[in-house]
Amino acid sequence: MTDLQTLKDITMNALEDMKAKDIVVLDVKPLTSVADLMIVASGTSNRHVKSIADNVREQVKKNGMMPLGVE
C-alpha cells in the first residue's frame, strides 16, 4: 500500500469516526503539482467541524505522518 493510499485511508476513517457529512475525494493530480488528492467534508456546526479537523490531524500524526495543512 502506498503512502498516499495509507494517508487517504487514515483520513477517511477519521472523518467517518467523527460522523463527517458529504465526504468527497477529489483526484487533483492531473490539475496541479501541489497535491494528488483533496478530501472535502462538512459538519453540522462550527464545533463539529473543528472536532473533525482535530481528529484527522491527531490520527495522521499517530500514524507517523505530518499533515502539511488542514483547512
C-alpha positions as CSV (number, residue, x, y, z in Angstrom):
1,M,0.0,0.0,0.0
2,T,1.4,3.4,-0.9
3,D,1.8,6.3,1.5
4,L,-0.9,8.2,-0.4
5,Q,-3.4,5.3,-0.1
6,T,-2.5,4.9,3.6
7,L,-2.9,8.6,4.2
8,K,-6.3,8.6,2.4
9,D,-7.5,5.6,4.4
10,I,-6.4,7.1,7.7
11,T,-8.1,10.4,6.8
12,M,-11.3,8.7,5.6
13,N,-11.5,6.6,8.8
14,A,-11.0,9.7,11.0
15,L,-13.7,11.5,9.1
16,E,-16.2,8.6,9.3
17,D,-15.4,8.1,13.0
18,M,-16.4,11.7,13.7
19,K,-19.6,11.4,11.5
20,A,-18.4,14.0,8.9
21,K,-21.0,14.8,6.3
22,D,-20.8,15.0,2.5
23,I,-17.3,13.5,2.2
24,V,-15.8,13.9,-1.3
25,V,-12.4,12.7,-2.5
26,L,-11.1,14.7,-5.5
27,D,-8.2,13.5,-7.7
28,V,-6.4,16.7,-8.4
29,K,-3.1,15.1,-9.6
30,P,-3.8,15.9,-13.3
31,L,-4.6,19.5,-12.4
32,T,-1.7,20.6,-10.1
33,S,1.7,19.5,-8.9
34,V,1.0,20.7,-5.4
35,A,-1.3,17.8,-4.4
36,D,-2.6,14.4,-5.5
37,L,-5.8,14.3,-3.6
38,M,-8.1,16.8,-1.9
39,I,-10.6,15.5,0.6
40,V,-13.5,17.8,1.5
41,A,-16.1,17.2,4.2
42,S,-18.6,19.2,6.2
43,G,-20.0,19.0,9.7
44,T,-23.2,20.1,11.4
45,S,-21.7,23.0,13.4
46,N,-18.5,25.0,13.8
47,R,-17.7,22.9,16.9
48,H,-18.3,19.7,14.9
49,V,-16.1,20.8,12.1
50,K,-13.3,21.8,14.5
51,S,-13.6,18.4,16.2
52,I,-13.4,16.6,12.8
53,A,-10.3,18.5,11.8
54,D,-8.6,17.9,15.2
55,N,-9.4,14.2,14.9
56,V,-7.9,13.9,11.4
57,R,-4.8,15.8,12.5
58,E,-4.4,13.5,15.6
59,Q,-4.9,10.3,13.6
60,V,-2.5,11.3,10.9
61,K,0.2,12.2,13.5
62,K,-0.5,9.0,15.4
63,N,0.4,7.0,12.3
64,G,3.7,8.8,11.9
65,M,2.8,11.3,9.2
66,M,2.6,15.1,9.4
67,P,-0.2,17.0,7.7
68,L,1.0,19.9,5.6
69,G,-2.2,21.7,6.2
70,V,-5.7,21.4,7.5
71,E,-8.4,23.9,6.5
